Amino acid sequence: MNDPIIKLQGLEKRYGALTAVNDLHLEIQRGEIFGLLGPNGAGKTTTILMMLGLTEPSGGQAMVCGHDATRHPIPVKKKVGYLPDSVGFYTNMTALENLSFIAQLNGFTRREGHQKALDLLRIVGLIDVADKKVSTFSRGMKQRLGLADVLIKDPEVIILDEPTLGIDPRGVSEFLDLIKHLSVTQQLTVLLSSHHLQQVQRVCDRVGIFVKGQLLEVGAIDELASKLLKRDGNTTVVDLATPLPDLERVQEQITLLPDFIDCNLSPTRIEIKTGSEQTPQIVQLLVQQDAQIDGVRRKSYGLDEIYSTYFEEQNADKTKNNEKSTGFFNRTFHGKAIEK
C-alpha cells in the first residue's frame, strides 16, 4: 500500500481540563473519500484545524501531503483546499469576479485567473450564473462556489467541514454527486466531516466514527457491519403466515442449532441469534415443523445502526467510569470526615 496522504499519530488537543481530541491515530490513502462521522462537539473541526496547521496540537503529529502541519503549515496550505460550513464572498461582486480575484491572490495573472474562474464555474455547474452577484445566490450555490474556490490551487486534498448544512435535499444530492465526480476526475483525496449519516454513507469509501474526542472505529461500512455481526452474532427473523401450533417444541429444536445463542419466539414471529450464519438451517427446521413462512430476513447493519451501537456503548462506558469515580470520591470524602 502507498504511503498515506494523511497520517495522524497520537494527535491530541486539550483546553485546560477539557480534552477535545484524545490520542487520535488515523491514516487516509491517496484518492479515497473518507468520512469523519460524529455529533456536533465531537472534535471533528478541532482535528481539521490541527491538520491545517491553524491550531497547535497538545501532543502527537499531523502529517499531511508529506509535511508536518504544525512545523510546516505553509506547504500544507498549498496542497490542501478547505471548505468550512459557511464560506464568505464579496456579495456585491459576481461569481466570476470573486473567483477571478481569488485566482489572482493565488498567483495567476488577470487573464489566467479569468480563464481559471470560468473553467471552475463550468465544473461546479455555475457557469450559467457566472455574471450574477453572489448576494442573489442560495446557500447551495454559495457552497458550489466555495468548492470552486478551494479547487483554484489544484489541491491534492480537499477537506469539507459540514458542507451541506442548510442546503435543501435536492441541493445536497447534487453537491454529493459533484464531490464523487471530482474525486474521480480530479484524482482528489476528500475528507468529509459530517454528522449526517446518510450523506456519509452515500459517498465515502471509509468512515471513522468520532465521539467525544475519540476515534472509536475506522473502516468501510460493510467491514464495520461484519465486525459487529461477528461480535454480536447473526440474527435471523422469520415472519409466519399462521401461528405455530407448538412453540415449545419449535424452541427446543432451535436451541440445538450450531452456535445457538438466543431466540425470541411469538406465535407469528421468530427471531434467532446464532454465532454463525444459520438462516438456511433455520428455514429447513421450521418447514419440518409445518410452519407457514411469510418472510425471512437477516439482520444487517447500516451506518445508522453501526453509529448508534458505538455511540451508545461509548456513553455507557462514560457513565460507568463516572459512577466509579463518584463512588471513590464519596468513600474517600466520608472516610476523611469520619477520621476527623
C-alpha angles and dihedrals in degrees: 000000000000122000110278115256088217121036122174117187122189091330114184138173123189130182103194107294092351117093107202096176121021125200096320117192116181139150124195119191126224113271099015129120107230123191120211100200125191145114123276109286094027093121099259097128092044089054091050092050090053090049090053094047091244094122128026119241121236088223143351131036138276114206113190123177089346095307133106102243093210099047098033108026096153096065088047092052090051092058102035128070117203125201113186123198091268126033125202122219136165098269094197090060128073124251090254093049092050094050094043090053092048090049090055090050086056093055104271121134117245091260094044091046092052092052093044090052092051092049093051094046087055092050095051094043099251101109091109091059097038092120097045121102115255089234087075094053125108118231090259091054091049090053090052089051088049089054090053087050094057091046094057094089093046094243126201092215132031121196117202116194111197090323097173101054111135095008120128118247095259091049090049091052092050092046093051091048088052092051091051091048094048092049089060103035097040095035090232130168108224128200109192116191113195147138092213106102098193093053093050092047092051100057111015127099092200135007136208118208107220120189129166094344096312131105102224101181141356131197148086112308093248090050092052090047092051091049092054092046091053091047100042100028135245116292122204119191120199123189116202127212092211132021118271112251096215114030095170093056092048091049091051091053093046093055088060092063116116113267092006113179110165144330139202116203134189128165093266104021133053126187117187128184120201135171092238136026108290104155097120091048091048092052091048091050093051093047089053087054090055093250116166101224117208099176144348128204138165119226111249133186118238120184091269092059094041092051094044091050095053093039093052092046091051091051091047091052091049091051092051092049091049091050091051091049092047092048092050091048093049094048092047094044095049091043091057091045092054091048090056 
